Amino acid sequence: MFQKLKKTLYTADNPDVFVIVRAADEGSIQAWSIARFRAACVIARIKHQLGNVELLVPKHALLRAKSLGDVAREALVISRGNWRMETLRLLDAADKVAESIVHVSNLKQLEKLNVNTLSVSDLYCEIVISKKTVKYKGEFGAITMPVKFASPGSIGISLRYLAEAVKNLIATETVSLGIARYKETHVLVLASEHERHYIAEMRKKR
């Protein structure tokens, strides 16, 4: 499980991106990669001996790690008030503006849409969650997919970031798609039982 987890921990090549590994009482390992306006979260349930601690791990340590013990040796204990951890806690607790359940097979179409637009930077895509469908409307295409349940909402995000999050999904069937309000920003939450990806909204350039 850990070998598989390592491949999905980070979605950005950025020196400011760190991975947070958290050992919770219930025996789960939560690992997050987060930047100030962009975050991805992966949760994997594996056995561990760390106890109830919170650690900050540079992503280069994860690239070299062969076991959870290797990660722990290079980790830094997180101080209270660390903005990365606090941001993730707030995002986890944020009320959803809109939410629905979609099939991962449908989401995979976003990767194909993104491949056709690789030469475009900051590609804007609007996600609209309606009563029965989720619609993606971008400058170079659109996707409509059925949902199990939805409450209305919409958000504009980077299609490239969304495609990267979808690519890192390890869910096999369905995934929860939601929009949460964080301070003055709306955040797309793409989550399954094992992982969470957060993508902040972007303003469409006029």
N, C-alpha and C positions, 0 to 999 in steps of 0.2 A: 504493500500500500504506500509506503513512504517513497519508494522509487517513482511510483506513478504520481504521487503528490508533488514531488519536486518539479515536475515538468509543467505544472499548472499554477505555480505560486505567483509568478510575476508576468505582467503583460506589457511592461514598459521598460525600455532601455534608458534609464535616467539615473544619474548618480544620487539623486535625492530620494530614490525609492528604497525603502527598507521593508523587510519582511518581519512581521510580528508573530511570534509563536506563543500561544497561550495554552497552558495546561489547566483544565478546569476540573472541578471535583468529580464530575460524572465520568471522568476518564476519556474525554475527547481532546483532540489537539486542534486548535484553530490557528490558521496561518493566514496572515493578510499581507498584501503588498499595497502600499498606499502613497500617493502624492497629494499635494494640497487640494487640487481640484479634480483629481482622478484617482479612483481606488478600485482594487479588485480584492475579493476575499474568497478564500478556499477553506472549507471545513472538512476534516477527515476524521473518522472515528477509528483510532488505533490504540493499542496498549502502550502505556508509558510509565516511567518511574519518576517523573519530574515533580509530582505533587502539585499543589496549588500555587503556581508562580507565573509571572508574566515576563517574557524575554523579548528583547529586540535583536533581530539577527540581520546583518548585512546580506544582501542577496548573493554576493560572491561566496559566502560561507555555505550557502545551500548548493551552489554549483559544485563545490568540492566535496560536500558531505556524502558519506556512504551509509550513515545511520543517524538516528535521532541524537545519540550521544555526541556525535561530531558537531552537530548544530549547537547543542547546549554548551559545548566548550568555547565556542566563539561568540556566544550570545552576551548581550548586555542587559542587566536588569533595568526594566523601565521605571523611570521615576514617576511619581504621581503628578497628574496634570500634563503628561506628554501629549502633545496635540494629535499625534497619529492615533493613539489609543482612544483618547477622548472623542475624536471625530467618529471613530468606528462604533463606539458605544452609543453615541447619539444617533447615528444612522440606524443601528439595530433597533433602537427604541422609538424611532420616528414613526409617526402615523402615516399610513399609506394614503395617498391622494387617490390612487387607482390601483387595481390589482386584478390579475387574471392568471389562468393556467394555460400554457401553450405546449405544443408538442415540439421536442427538440429537433425532430426531423424537419419541421417547418422552419425553425430558426436557422438551420444550416443553409437555407437559401440566401441568407444575408452574406455569407462568406462569398458566394458566387457573385452577388451584386457588388461586393467590395472589390473583388478581383478585377472587375471590369472598369473600376474607377481609381486604380492605384496611382495614376499620374496626378490626381486631384488632391490638393492638401486641404485640410479642414472641411471635408465634405459634410454638409448639413443634411440631416435626415429627421423627419418628424414622425414620432410614434403616437398614434391615436388609439386609445383603448375605449371601445364602445361596448354596448350591451352584449353583442354576439360575436364581434370580431376584433382583431388587433390589426391595424393598418400601418405599414411603413411607407412613407412617401418621401422619396429623395429626388435629387436633381436628375438622376440617371435611371430611375426605375421605382417600382412600387411592389409591395407584397401585402397580401391580405390573408389572414389565417383565422380559423375558428378558435373559440376559447370555451372552456368549461364554465367559467364564471367571470364576470367583469363588472366593475363600476367605472363610469366615464372618467376620462382624463387624457391629457396629451403632454408631450415633452419633445423638445428639439435637442438632438445630440449629434455627436460625431459618429458617422457610420463606421469609420475605421476602428474606433475604440469598441463599438458594439460588436463588430465582426470578430475582433480579437477575443472579447469575452466569450462569445459563442464558441469560438474555436477551442477555448480552454475548458468548456463544459465536460464533466465526466458523467453527467446524468444520462440515463439510457432512454427514458421515455418522455416524461413531462417535466416542465420547469415553471416556477412561479415568476411572473413578470409584473413588477409593480413600480409605482412612482411615489417617492417619499419627499416631503418638504424638509429641507435642512437649512435653517436660518433663512437667507434670502434666495436660496438656490433649490431647484428641484433635482432630485437624484433618481436615476433609473436603477432599480434593484432587480438583478437577475439571479434567482436563487433556486437551489435544489436542496435535498436533504444533506448533501455533503459539501456544498460550496455556495458562496455568494460573490457576486460581482457588482460593484457600484460604479456608475458612470454619471458625472455631473452634466447638467444641461449646458448647451452652448448657445450663444446668441447668433442668429443668422446675420451674416454680413450683408449690408445693403449695397 
